Amino acid sequence: MASRTMTQKPAPIKRPMPSPHRLRPWVLVSGLVAITVGGGLALWLLMDAENHAGDPTDLLVSQMQTAAKGGNPPPFHALGGALRTLYGQGRINVVAEDVPSGPCVKAGWRLAKSGTIIVNGVLPTRLSAAKLTELCEGGATLTWAPD
């Protein structure tokens, strides 16, 4: 009998199986790029919207300040009421009619810092938020005489 040499059969080569939870570098990089671009776009849109669609009270204050500087005021202010200027005794008065109570308090407080504010024909001796809220109740006419 012939002798047989026992040789072992070579083991099959195992290729590493990709793990389903293994993160590939290109997926990570593209994800980070997408998040960065999306965040930048959202920030840009928010900042742009803030500039164009501002608070109507802020727009009312800026319209009154522009009218006081001699600018041509629009016939109606940002809240829908009439806006006009009155000249007398060397001073200019800016009158905004039909201002709702919430914006009246906010605009009156901001305008009082740079002039005299009259609410519904009443000049408060001591101005406070509570007094402005009381005077502006139910809507008001704001008259502002800048310093």
Backbone as CSV, one residue per row, in Angstrom:
resi,resn,N_x,N_y,N_z,CA_x,CA_y,CA_z,C_x,C_y,C_z
1,MET,0.766,-1.162,0.000,0.000,0.000,0.000,0.814,1.236,0.000
2,ALA,0.386,2.021,-0.757,1.137,3.262,-0.848,0.761,4.141,0.320
3,SER,1.717,4.790,0.754,1.439,5.654,1.895,0.947,6.996,1.393
4,ARG,0.065,7.436,2.109,-0.528,8.732,1.759,0.011,9.782,2.687
5,THR,0.394,10.821,2.137,0.808,11.931,2.973,-0.421,12.775,3.254
6,MET,-0.499,13.070,4.472,-1.656,13.856,4.885,-1.294,15.336,4.793
7,THR,-1.849,15.992,3.879,-1.666,17.439,3.787,-3.004,18.075,4.121
8,GLN,-2.845,19.093,4.789,-4.071,19.791,5.180,-4.515,20.696,4.061
9,LYS,-5.765,20.684,3.933,-6.365,21.540,2.929,-6.284,22.977,3.453
10,PRO,-5.844,23.919,2.608,-5.744,25.288,3.100,-7.129,25.811,3.486
11,ALA,-7.122,26.570,4.581,-8.374,27.143,5.086,-8.839,28.237,4.131
12,PRO,-10.136,28.312,3.943,-10.625,29.374,3.056,-10.319,30.755,3.654
13,ILE,-10.069,31.701,2.772,-9.738,33.069,3.210,-11.027,33.740,3.653
14,LYS,-10.999,34.258,4.856,-12.173,34.958,5.377,-12.038,36.440,5.074
15,ARG,-12.995,36.903,4.372,-13.017,38.341,4.121,-13.819,38.972,5.253
16,PRO,-13.334,40.116,5.728,-14.090,40.740,6.819,-15.449,41.198,6.312
17,MET,-16.450,40.836,7.035,-17.805,41.236,6.686,-18.044,42.646,7.208
18,PRO,-18.611,43.515,6.366,-18.892,44.858,6.883,-19.981,44.775,7.955
19,SER,-19.674,45.423,9.047,-20.626,45.443,10.149,-21.761,46.400,9.803
20,PRO,-22.994,46.026,10.086,-24.087,46.938,9.744,-24.063,48.216,10.584
21,HIS,-23.346,48.211,11.686,-23.296,49.388,12.553,-22.005,50.175,12.382
22,ARG,-21.206,49.766,11.472,-19.941,50.454,11.255,-20.193,51.708,10.421
23,LEU,-19.657,52.838,10.853,-19.887,54.108,10.173,-18.744,54.367,9.202
24,ARG,-19.108,54.578,7.992,-18.080,54.848,6.995,-17.717,56.326,7.064
25,PRO,-16.467,56.669,6.811,-16.031,58.072,6.935,-16.781,59.021,6.003
26,TRP,-17.103,58.608,4.804,-17.778,59.520,3.876,-19.192,59.824,4.333
27,VAL,-19.831,58.892,5.037,-21.165,59.141,5.564,-21.092,60.189,6.669
28,LEU,-20.079,60.063,7.525,-19.893,61.024,8.618,-19.617,62.426,8.069
29,VAL,-18.737,62.521,7.094,-18.381,63.829,6.527,-19.585,64.452,5.817
30,SER,-20.305,63.671,5.023,-21.456,64.248,4.315,-22.567,64.643,5.292
31,GLY,-22.725,63.899,6.381,-23.705,64.270,7.400,-23.356,65.582,8.074
32,LEU,-22.086,65.748,8.422,-21.645,67.001,9.056,-21.795,68.184,8.100
33,VAL,-21.488,67.979,6.838,-21.642,69.055,5.846,-23.112,69.437,5.707
34,ALA,-24.000,68.447,5.665,-25.431,68.726,5.531,-25.960,69.474,6.746
35,ILE,-25.524,69.092,7.935,-25.960,69.788,9.157,-25.458,71.227,9.167
36,THR,-24.218,71.427,8.771,-23.648,72.774,8.754,-24.365,73.666,7.742
37,VAL,-24.594,73.140,6.548,-25.279,73.930,5.516,-26.719,74.223,5.939
38,GLY,-27.411,73.232,6.479,-28.792,73.431,6.925,-28.885,74.441,8.055
39,GLY,-27.983,74.359,9.018,-27.978,75.320,10.128,-27.676,76.729,9.657
40,GLY,-26.730,76.862,8.746,-26.415,78.182,8.204,-27.574,78.776,7.429
41,LEU,-28.250,77.945,6.640,-29.402,78.409,5.871,-30.545,78.828,6.797
42,ALA,-30.799,78.031,7.835,-31.859,78.385,8.786,-31.537,79.687,9.502
43,LEU,-30.292,79.865,9.906,-29.892,81.102,10.579,-30.050,82.297,9.648
44,TRP,-29.634,82.140,8.400,-29.744,83.238,7.442,-31.210,83.611,7.209
45,LEU,-32.084,82.599,7.060,-33.502,82.879,6.846,-34.127,83.563,8.052
46,LEU,-33.760,83.131,9.247,-34.304,83.765,10.447,-33.855,85.216,10.562
47,MET,-32.601,85.472,10.279,-32.102,86.846,10.371,-32.738,87.715,9.297
48,ASP,-32.941,87.168,8.102,-33.542,87.918,7.017,-35.009,88.200,7.314
49,ALA,-35.720,87.223,7.861,-37.132,87.418,8.196,-37.278,88.436,9.312
50,GLU,-36.316,88.453,10.224,-36.375,89.401,11.340,-36.247,90.836,10.829
51,ASN,-35.447,91.042,9.791,-35.266,92.387,9.262,-36.497,92.866,8.495
52,HIS,-37.190,91.951,7.791,-38.303,92.376,6.949,-39.635,92.378,7.680
53,ALA,-39.839,91.444,8.565,-41.123,91.330,9.257,-40.911,91.631,10.738
54,GLY,-40.514,92.860,11.006,-40.246,93.235,12.383,-41.510,93.450,13.181
55,ASP,-41.330,93.743,14.429,-42.436,94.016,15.322,-43.131,95.301,14.857
56,PRO,-44.461,95.301,14.695,-45.157,96.500,14.239,-44.982,97.680,15.196
57,THR,-44.796,97.391,16.480,-44.579,98.483,17.432,-43.258,99.178,17.151
58,ASP,-42.219,98.394,16.850,-40.929,98.985,16.501,-41.036,99.817,15.227
59,LEU,-41.823,99.313,14.290,-42.021,100.060,13.049,-42.773,101.366,13.307
60,LEU,-43.755,101.332,14.207,-44.482,102.554,14.578,-43.533,103.576,15.199
61,VAL,-42.674,103.119,16.105,-41.714,104.027,16.753,-40.780,104.639,15.708
62,SER,-40.283,103.808,14.792,-39.376,104.364,13.777,-40.110,105.320,12.831
63,GLN,-41.376,105.040,12.519,-42.145,105.966,11.676,-42.346,107.301,12.385
64,MET,-42.624,107.251,13.674,-42.815,108.506,14.419,-41.504,109.277,14.528
65,GLN,-40.392,108.576,14.720,-39.097,109.254,14.799,-38.711,109.861,13.457
66,THR,-39.008,109.165,12.374,-38.726,109.706,11.042,-39.583,110.934,10.761
67,ALA,-40.840,110.884,11.145,-41.722,112.034,10.944,-41.250,113.233,11.762
68,ALA,-40.706,112.978,12.952,-40.228,114.073,13.800,-38.982,114.732,13.226
69,LYS,-38.216,113.983,12.450,-36.993,114.538,11.857,-37.289,115.323,10.591
70,GLY,-38.561,115.407,10.236,-38.927,116.174,9.052,-39.200,115.293,7.857
71,GLY,-39.151,113.986,8.055,-39.452,113.080,6.953,-40.928,113.128,6.610
72,ASN,-41.253,112.624,5.459,-42.634,112.617,5.013,-43.317,111.381,5.605
73,PRO,-44.186,111.550,6.605,-44.801,110.378,7.226,-45.863,109.768,6.320
74,PRO,-46.014,108.455,6.383,-47.106,107.842,5.621,-48.443,108.254,6.231
75,PRO,-49.526,108.209,5.484,-50.824,108.625,6.047,-51.311,107.686,7.153
76,PHE,-50.862,106.411,7.114,-51.267,105.448,8.127,-50.022,104.789,8.705
77,HIS,-50.021,104.592,10.032,-48.860,103.963,10.670,-48.953,102.446,10.590
78,ALA,-47.947,101.765,11.116,-47.815,100.308,10.987,-48.965,99.541,11.615
79,LEU,-49.702,100.147,12.540,-50.800,99.461,13.210,-52.160,99.833,12.621
80,GLY,-52.163,100.642,11.559,-53.395,100.912,10.831,-54.053,102.250,11.076
81,GLY,-53.701,102.972,12.124,-54.318,104.270,12.394,-53.634,105.392,11.630
82,ALA,-54.191,106.588,11.758,-53.636,107.757,11.075,-52.354,108.218,11.764
83,LEU,-51.431,108.723,10.966,-50.171,109.282,11.479,-50.009,110.661,10.864
84,ARG,-49.833,111.675,11.721,-49.691,113.032,11.199,-48.732,113.819,12.082
85,THR,-48.274,114.926,11.553,-47.381,115.810,12.302,-48.050,117.165,12.462
86,LEU,-47.828,117.761,13.621,-48.346,119.100,13.908,-47.173,119.997,14.272
87,TYR,-47.161,121.198,13.689,-46.107,122.160,13.988,-46.725,123.309,14.769
88,GLY,-46.032,123.710,15.825,-46.531,124.845,16.589,-45.525,125.290,17.635
89,GLN,-45.347,126.584,17.773,-44.456,127.199,18.745,-43.032,126.648,18.649
90,GLY,-42.583,126.426,17.418,-41.218,125.981,17.198,-40.976,124.508,17.499
91,ARG,-42.013,123.767,17.776,-41.867,122.343,18.085,-42.696,121.529,17.122
92,ILE,-42.313,120.292,17.002,-43.063,119.368,16.167,-43.693,118.312,17.073
93,ASN,-44.923,117.993,16.813,-45.619,116.931,17.525,-46.034,115.880,16.503
94,VAL,-45.798,114.634,16.839,-46.194,113.530,15.970,-47.364,112.822,16.638
95,VAL,-48.454,112.658,15.908,-49.677,112.076,16.463,-49.978,110.763,15.743
96,ALA,-50.125,109.701,16.523,-50.536,108.396,15.993,-51.881,108.046,16.613
97,GLU,-52.878,107.874,15.768,-54.232,107.594,16.255,-54.534,106.100,16.160
98,ASP,-55.504,105.664,16.964,-55.977,104.274,16.962,-54.849,103.263,17.190
99,VAL,-54.083,103.474,18.244,-53.009,102.546,18.606,-53.582,101.572,19.641
100,PRO,-53.525,100.262,19.400,-54.033,99.292,20.381,-53.271,99.378,21.704
101,SER,-53.876,98.883,22.770,-53.334,99.097,24.113,-51.943,98.503,24.321
102,GLY,-51.688,97.272,23.873,-50.364,96.665,24.085,-49.249,97.444,23.401
103,PRO,-49.361,97.673,22.090,-48.350,98.466,21.407,-48.287,99.910,21.901
104,CYS,-49.401,100.441,22.397,-49.414,101.803,22.929,-48.459,101.915,24.118
105,VAL,-48.530,100.941,25.012,-47.661,100.961,26.197,-46.205,100.834,25.780
106,LYS,-45.926,99.885,24.886,-44.541,99.657,24.459,-43.970,100.866,23.722
107,ALA,-44.724,101.391,22.765,-44.249,102.549,21.997,-44.162,103.786,22.879
108,GLY,-45.156,103.979,23.748,-45.133,105.140,24.644,-43.926,105.117,25.564
109,TRP,-43.589,103.950,26.074,-42.429,103.836,26.969,-41.135,104.145,26.229
110,ARG,-41.011,103.643,24.993,-39.794,103.899,24.214,-39.689,105.365,23.799
111,LEU,-40.817,105.960,23.410,-40.781,107.353,22.959,-40.594,108.321,24.131
112,ALA,-41.053,107.942,25.317,-40.917,108.824,26.478,-39.457,109.016,26.880
113,LYS,-38.602,108.098,26.481,-37.178,108.223,26.811,-36.509,109.337,26.016
114,SER,-37.125,109.739,24.896,-36.499,110.775,24.070,-37.432,111.939,23.800
115,GLY,-38.405,112.143,24.666,-39.310,113.274,24.474,-40.473,113.207,25.438
116,THR,-41.485,113.992,25.128,-42.678,114.060,25.963,-43.783,113.279,25.283
117,ILE,-44.450,112.420,26.058,-45.519,111.599,25.509,-46.856,112.007,26.122
118,ILE,-47.868,112.161,25.279,-49.219,112.494,25.718,-50.133,111.382,25.215
119,VAL,-50.898,110.784,26.117,-51.781,109.671,25.757,-53.226,110.135,25.925
120,ASN,-53.984,110.095,24.854,-55.392,110.518,24.851,-55.571,111.912,25.448
121,GLY,-54.653,112.815,25.159,-54.741,114.186,25.647,-54.295,114.372,27.083
122,VAL,-53.791,113.331,27.734,-53.358,113.412,29.130,-51.835,113.333,29.176
123,LEU,-51.236,114.335,29.795,-49.795,114.349,30.009,-49.531,113.849,31.425
124,PRO,-49.050,112.609,31.579,-48.822,112.091,32.940,-47.667,112.826,33.614
125,THR,-47.862,113.186,34.893,-46.801,113.887,35.623,-45.646,112.943,35.954
126,ARG,-45.974,111.736,36.371,-44.952,110.721,36.630,-45.282,109.527,35.749
127,LEU,-44.391,109.234,34.837,-44.643,108.163,33.886,-44.164,106.837,34.451
128,SER,-45.025,105.854,34.404,-44.667,104.491,34.803,-45.388,103.535,33.861
129,ALA,-44.977,102.285,33.896,-45.620,101.290,33.047,-47.087,101.121,33.440
130,ALA,-47.353,101.179,34.726,-48.738,101.035,35.194,-49.599,102.206,34.713
131,LYS,-49.047,103.420,34.774,-49.792,104.597,34.333,-50.051,104.534,32.824
132,LEU,-49.020,104.109,32.067,-49.200,103.976,30.620,-50.252,102.918,30.293
133,THR,-50.229,101.807,31.021,-51.219,100.754,30.805,-52.628,101.269,31.068
134,GLU,-52.761,102.071,32.125,-54.063,102.641,32.475,-54.539,103.613,31.402
135,LEU,-53.626,104.476,30.927,-54.009,105.478,29.921,-54.284,104.859,28.550
136,CYS,-53.587,103.775,28.235,-53.714,103.156,26.914,-54.846,102.136,26.838
137,GLU,-55.541,101.925,27.908,-56.576,100.896,27.942,-57.627,101.134,26.862
138,GLY,-57.873,100.091,26.080,-58.894,100.181,25.033,-58.436,100.916,23.784
139,GLY,-57.174,101.143,23.612,-56.664,101.862,22.444,-56.466,103.337,22.777
140,ALA,-55.622,103.991,22.003,-55.288,105.371,22.367,-54.781,106.158,21.169
141,THR,-54.684,107.452,21.415,-54.004,108.363,20.504,-52.733,108.814,21.199
142,LEU,-51.596,108.531,20.568,-50.297,108.921,21.125,-49.826,110.216,20.465
143,THR,-49.449,111.167,21.286,-48.829,112.390,20.780,-47.439,112.451,21.380
144,TRP,-46.435,112.626,20.527,-45.048,112.628,20.978,-44.368,113.906,20.523
145,ALA,-43.753,114.616,21.466,-42.971,115.811,21.156,-41.526,115.495,21.498
146,PRO,-40.674,115.291,20.506,-39.285,114.939,20.782,-38.532,116.094,21.425
147,ASP,-37.529,115.737,22.230,-36.679,116.764,22.881,-35.716,117.369,21.906
